Amino acid sequence: MKIKFQALSNKNFADCIKLKEMLFPESNSNIDYDKYFHKEIDCEYFVVYYKNIPCAITGYYDFDGKHENAFMGWFGVHPDFRKMGIGSKVFDFTFNLVKKRKYKYFRLYTDKKVNQDSVRLYIKKSMIQEPYTYPDKLGKNGNFVVFTKIIKSNGCDLWNNIALNEDENYNL
Ligand SMILES: CC(C)(COP(=O)(O)OP(=O)(O)OC[C@H]1O[C@@H](n2cnc3c(N)ncnc32)[C@H](O)[C@@H]1OP(=O)(O)O)[C@@H](O)C(=O)NCCC(=O)NCCS
């Protein structure tokens, strides 16, 4: 399946939000996209098309401005387009981009119960999994995990429960 990646812009923003709201109904904020448009942090987001139909979204953001930890953000495939290899291709695209941008770690967090399909994908992609138990809303939920793929180790390979500061993004 030939898919095309379009950088997020005013032209495809409506497609992006429609997908994001369908894929992540528990999320209550689009603050990450606001930061992208206002160039507040280093981040990139994409809408993925199959024959001009929006079929997936992806992106990454610099966790703390130190250019070490890039977190994958708002990654998902429209249900009609799943189990065709698109998720794997979109994951590889995002990881290769982060590598090209010279980050040291490619990471992401997810709810391992709600997003079981994605957990299988991350394990297949040889990511390291660790529980997220920081005492915030996400950590107390008990289902959140952090996945890491090392690009260039700086000795702090595991995330070790640093606060993700994402509580305000979710209705849990
Ligand atoms: C996780 C997610 C992105 C995977 O997307 P996808 O496009 O279905 O991923 P793939 O097609 O690459 O792989 C999914 C499965 O289909 C299989 N597959 C791939 N191509 C296939 C094909 N042509 N025929 C049959 N099966 C195929 C893969 O082997 C894989 O199998 P597995 O789940 O048993 O390991 C998608 O399920 C999703 O968007 N979920 C909801 C949102 C989400 O959880 N996002 C991540 C949050 S961190």
The ligand as an ORCA input file, in Angstrom:
! r2SCAN-3c Opt
* xyz 0 1
  C      -1.631      0.238     16.907
  C      -2.043      0.592     15.499
  C      -1.400      1.921     15.113
  C      -1.574     -0.495     14.539
  O      -1.892     -0.091     13.214
  P      -2.005     -1.155     12.011
  O      -2.008     -0.359     10.764
  O      -3.116     -2.097     12.240
  O      -0.591     -1.923     12.180
  P       0.007     -3.059     11.215
  O      -0.956     -3.349     10.110
  O       1.371     -2.646     10.838
  O       0.127     -4.302     12.205
  C      -1.013     -4.764     12.896
  C      -1.179     -6.262     12.699
  O      -1.563     -6.544     11.371
  C      -0.711     -7.557     10.820
  N      -0.609     -7.302      9.372
  C       0.147     -6.389      8.742
  N      -0.046     -6.459      7.411
  C      -0.960     -7.440      7.210
  C      -1.566     -7.970      6.064
  N      -1.269     -7.502      4.856
  N      -2.456     -8.963      6.211
  C      -2.776     -9.442      7.440
  N      -2.234     -8.949      8.600
  C      -1.340     -7.967      8.464
  C       0.583     -7.343     11.566
  O       1.401     -8.494     11.526
  C       0.080     -7.056     12.948
  O      -0.305     -8.258     13.582
  P      -0.363     -8.410     15.185
  O      -1.238     -7.299     15.718
  O      -0.955     -9.748     15.405
  O       1.039     -8.273     15.668
  C      -3.600      0.691     15.406
  O      -4.159     -0.507     15.918
  C      -4.210      1.872     16.140
  O      -4.252      2.964     15.591
  N      -4.721      1.655     17.368
  C      -5.437      2.688     18.115
  C      -4.605      3.879     18.474
  C      -3.352      3.493     19.225
  O      -3.360      2.588     20.032
  N      -2.272      4.231     18.956
  C      -1.041      4.054     19.648
  C      -1.092      4.777     20.926
  S       0.482      4.822     21.700
*
